[in-house]
Amino acid sequence: MKLILSYGWPLILALIVALGLVITGVYGGEWVAGCTSATCNAVRSLQWETLTAGFLGLAGGVAVIVMTRYQLHESREAEAKVELADVDALILAYEHCRKTVVDTAFWAIGYVKADDPVTAGIANKQIENAVSTDRPEKLFNAVQAQYRLPIWLRGAAWQVEQAIDICGHGRFGVLPENTHYTNVESTRQFLQYSCQELEKAVENLKGQRERFAEILLKR
């Protein structure tokens, strides 16, 4: 709807004016009956058929321009989608990876008990698997190799990779002297913070993708 209004408002305006002329021409005489002012006389003598035909002709010309602009926009949008195909696939993969990492991290936060090396070891293994199993390494490398993509867009993808790595550094101590409450709580806070940074990195990548898409549409 927004796109239609953006391109089609001149056509809509021309049709509204034409409709207004028709209504004024048909009912104007009744509205100004008994009035002799210049305005009323102008309404009575309004050549509404000629004016309406003119505005309808104008609307037809505007319609051609609007359709041309709309088709050009659609063509540019299709080209942008092709150029951003790998980026879109990478974002989709990172969305899945983010969910896996964040879900695992928060599971570990609630699972590990103080003074319990066994639960700490199990949680560490799960975190290690989460940050490595679903990593879209091939897609990431494909995006980084596309030098036609702006460096700030490729940099945003690199930031997501770094954020995932940081989440993987959130490991609980498994030796008895490193499993007391203070150390466990410190790791919990680190995992919470690193998950928040991962969420921000993925959202930033999506935002940079939209920024580049707008540039492509305006070329």
C-alpha positions as CSV (number, residue, x, y, z in Angstrom):
1,M,0.0,0.0,0.0
2,K,2.8,2.4,0.9
3,L,4.6,1.7,-2.4
4,I,1.3,2.3,-4.4
5,L,0.8,5.6,-2.6
6,S,4.4,6.6,-3.2
7,Y,4.3,6.1,-6.9
8,G,0.6,6.6,-7.6
9,W,-0.4,9.7,-5.7
10,P,-0.3,11.9,-8.9
11,L,-2.8,9.6,-10.6
12,I,-5.0,9.5,-7.5
13,L,-5.0,13.3,-7.3
14,A,-5.9,13.7,-11.0
15,L,-8.8,11.3,-10.6
16,I,-10.1,13.0,-7.5
17,V,-10.0,16.4,-9.3
18,A,-11.8,14.9,-12.3
19,L,-14.5,13.5,-10.0
20,G,-14.8,16.8,-8.3
21,L,-15.4,18.6,-11.6
22,V,-18.1,16.1,-12.6
23,I,-19.9,16.5,-9.3
24,T,-19.5,20.3,-9.5
25,G,-20.8,20.4,-13.1
26,V,-23.8,18.2,-12.4
27,Y,-24.9,19.7,-9.0
28,G,-23.2,23.1,-9.0
29,G,-26.2,24.9,-10.5
30,E,-28.4,23.7,-7.6
31,W,-25.8,24.7,-5.1
32,V,-25.6,28.3,-6.3
33,A,-29.2,28.9,-7.2
34,G,-30.2,32.5,-6.5
35,C,-26.6,33.6,-6.0
36,T,-25.2,36.3,-8.3
37,S,-21.6,36.5,-7.0
38,A,-18.6,36.1,-9.3
39,T,-17.9,32.7,-7.8
40,C,-21.4,31.5,-8.2
41,N,-21.5,32.7,-11.8
42,A,-18.2,30.9,-12.4
43,V,-19.7,27.7,-11.1
44,R,-22.7,28.0,-13.3
45,S,-20.6,28.6,-16.4
46,L,-18.0,26.0,-15.6
47,Q,-17.1,24.0,-18.7
48,W,-16.8,20.8,-16.6
49,E,-17.1,18.4,-19.5
50,T,-14.0,19.9,-21.2
51,L,-12.1,20.1,-17.9
52,T,-13.0,16.6,-16.9
53,A,-11.9,15.2,-20.3
54,G,-8.6,17.1,-19.9
55,F,-8.0,15.7,-16.4
56,L,-8.9,12.2,-17.4
57,G,-6.4,12.5,-20.3
58,L,-3.8,13.8,-17.8
59,A,-4.6,10.8,-15.5
60,G,-4.0,8.5,-18.4
61,G,-0.6,10.0,-19.1
62,V,0.2,9.9,-15.4
63,A,-0.8,6.3,-15.2
64,V,1.8,5.4,-17.9
65,I,4.5,7.2,-15.9
66,V,3.4,5.6,-12.7
67,M,3.4,2.1,-14.2
68,T,6.9,2.7,-15.7
69,R,8.3,3.9,-12.4
70,Y,6.7,0.9,-10.6
71,Q,8.1,-1.6,-13.1
72,L,11.5,0.0,-12.8
73,H,11.3,-0.3,-9.0
74,E,10.3,-4.0,-9.3
75,S,13.2,-4.6,-11.6
76,R,15.7,-3.0,-9.3
77,E,14.2,-4.9,-6.3
78,A,14.6,-8.2,-8.2
79,E,18.2,-7.3,-9.0
80,A,18.9,-6.4,-5.4
81,K,17.5,-9.7,-4.2
82,V,19.8,-11.6,-6.5
83,E,22.8,-9.5,-5.4
84,L,21.9,-10.1,-1.7
85,A,21.0,-13.8,-2.1
86,D,24.1,-15.0,-0.2
87,V,23.7,-12.4,2.5
88,D,20.0,-13.3,3.0
89,A,21.0,-17.0,3.2
90,L,23.7,-16.1,5.8
91,I,21.3,-14.1,7.9
92,L,18.8,-17.0,7.9
93,A,21.6,-19.4,9.0
94,Y,22.8,-17.0,11.7
95,E,19.2,-16.7,13.0
96,H,19.2,-20.5,13.5
97,C,22.7,-20.5,14.9
98,R,21.8,-17.7,17.3
99,K,18.8,-19.5,18.7
100,T,20.9,-22.7,19.2
101,V,23.7,-20.8,21.0
102,V,21.4,-18.7,23.2
103,D,19.1,-21.6,24.1
104,T,22.1,-23.7,25.0
105,A,23.8,-20.9,27.0
106,F,20.7,-20.2,29.1
107,W,20.2,-23.9,29.6
108,A,23.7,-24.1,31.0
109,I,23.2,-21.1,33.2
110,G,20.3,-22.9,35.0
111,Y,21.9,-26.4,34.8
112,V,25.3,-25.9,36.3
113,K,25.5,-26.1,40.1
114,A,28.2,-24.7,42.3
115,D,30.8,-27.2,43.5
116,D,29.7,-29.6,40.9
117,P,32.4,-30.3,38.2
118,V,30.2,-33.0,36.5
119,T,27.4,-30.5,35.5
120,A,30.0,-28.0,34.6
121,G,31.7,-30.4,32.2
122,I,28.4,-31.4,30.6
123,A,27.5,-27.8,30.1
124,N,30.8,-26.9,28.6
125,K,30.5,-29.7,26.1
126,Q,27.0,-28.6,25.1
127,I,28.2,-25.0,24.6
128,E,31.1,-26.2,22.5
129,N,28.8,-28.1,20.3
130,A,26.3,-25.2,20.0
131,V,28.9,-22.7,18.7
132,S,30.4,-25.2,16.2
133,T,27.7,-27.4,14.9
134,D,25.5,-24.9,13.1
135,R,28.2,-22.4,12.0
136,P,27.5,-21.3,8.4
137,E,31.2,-21.3,7.5
138,K,30.8,-21.8,3.8
139,L,28.2,-19.0,3.5
140,F,30.3,-16.7,5.6
141,N,33.3,-17.3,3.4
142,A,31.2,-16.8,0.2
143,V,29.9,-13.4,1.5
144,Q,33.4,-12.3,2.5
145,A,34.7,-13.2,-1.0
146,Q,32.1,-10.9,-2.7
147,Y,34.0,-7.7,-2.9
148,R,31.2,-5.9,-4.6
149,L,29.5,-6.0,-1.2
150,P,30.5,-3.0,0.9
151,I,33.1,-3.5,3.6
152,W,30.7,-2.4,6.3
153,L,28.2,-5.2,5.3
154,R,30.9,-7.8,5.3
155,G,32.2,-6.4,8.5
156,A,28.8,-6.9,10.1
157,A,28.9,-10.6,9.2
158,W,32.4,-10.8,10.7
159,Q,31.1,-9.3,13.9
160,V,28.5,-12.1,14.2
161,E,31.3,-14.6,13.8
162,Q,33.2,-12.9,16.6
163,A,30.2,-12.8,18.8
164,I,29.6,-16.5,18.4
165,D,33.3,-17.2,19.3
166,I,32.9,-15.1,22.4
167,C,29.9,-17.1,23.5
168,G,32.0,-20.2,23.1
169,H,34.5,-18.8,25.6
170,G,31.9,-19.0,28.3
171,R,33.2,-22.1,30.0
172,F,32.6,-23.3,33.6
173,G,35.5,-24.5,35.7
174,V,35.7,-28.2,36.1
175,L,38.4,-28.4,38.7
176,P,37.1,-28.4,42.3
177,E,38.8,-25.1,43.2
178,N,37.2,-23.4,40.2
179,T,33.6,-24.6,40.8
180,H,32.6,-22.6,43.8
181,Y,29.7,-20.2,43.6
182,T,31.7,-17.0,42.7
183,N,33.3,-18.6,39.6
184,V,30.0,-20.2,38.5
185,E,28.1,-16.9,38.9
186,S,30.9,-15.1,36.9
187,T,30.5,-17.5,34.0
188,R,26.7,-17.2,34.1
189,Q,27.0,-13.4,33.8
190,F,29.6,-13.7,31.0
191,L,27.2,-16.0,29.1
192,Q,24.3,-13.7,29.5
193,Y,26.4,-10.7,28.3
194,S,27.8,-12.6,25.3
195,C,24.3,-13.8,24.3
196,Q,23.1,-10.2,24.3
197,E,26.1,-9.2,22.2
198,L,25.3,-12.0,19.7
199,E,21.7,-10.8,19.5
200,K,22.9,-7.3,18.7
201,A,25.4,-8.5,16.1
202,V,22.7,-10.4,14.2
203,E,20.3,-7.5,14.3
204,N,23.1,-5.2,13.1
205,L,23.8,-7.5,10.2
206,K,20.1,-7.4,9.2
207,G,20.1,-3.6,9.5
208,Q,23.2,-3.3,7.3
209,R,21.6,-5.6,4.8
210,E,18.6,-3.3,4.6
211,R,20.9,-0.3,4.3
212,F,22.6,-1.8,1.3
213,A,19.3,-2.9,-0.3
214,E,18.1,0.8,-0.2
215,I,21.3,1.8,-1.9
216,L,20.7,-0.8,-4.6
217,L,17.2,0.4,-5.2
218,K,18.3,4.0,-5.6
219,R,21.0,3.2,-8.2
